[in-house]
């Protein structure tokens, strides 16, 4: 196996109504992945 490092700082936010909190949590130039189940 090749030597490697993996760094992935992640914040996961769960719960109803959390979409509106993104403006407070995410910088303007960030990318966001939103998943949901109906």
C-alpha distance (Angstrom), angle and dihedral (degrees) to the residues before:
residue distance angle dihedral
X1 . . .
X2 3.79 . .
X3 3.77 118.9 .
X4 3.79 113.5 -108.9
X5 3.77 144.5 154.0
X6 3.78 126.2 -138.6
X7 3.80 121.3 -163.8
X8 3.80 119.1 179.8
X9 3.78 116.8 163.1
X10 3.78 105.5 -165.7
X11 3.77 134.2 178.1
X12 3.79 114.6 -161.9
X13 3.78 118.4 -164.9
X14 3.80 118.6 -166.7
X15 3.76 133.7 -175.5
X16 3.74 145.6 58.4
X17 3.79 116.2 -50.4
X18 3.80 95.6 15.3
X19 3.82 94.9 122.5
X20 3.81 89.4 77.3
X21 3.82 89.6 57.2
X22 3.82 92.9 62.3
X23 3.80 92.4 88.0
X24 3.81 88.4 62.0
X25 3.80 95.9 43.8
X26 3.80 106.2 39.5
X27 3.82 129.0 61.8
X28 3.81 116.9 -125.5
X29 3.82 94.3 -107.8
X30 3.83 96.5 46.6
X31 3.79 128.2 112.1
X32 3.79 118.6 -127.9
X33 3.80 131.1 -161.5
X34 3.79 113.3 -155.5
X35 3.79 120.6 -171.6
X36 3.77 127.9 179.3
X37 3.76 142.0 170.9
X38 3.76 122.9 -144.9
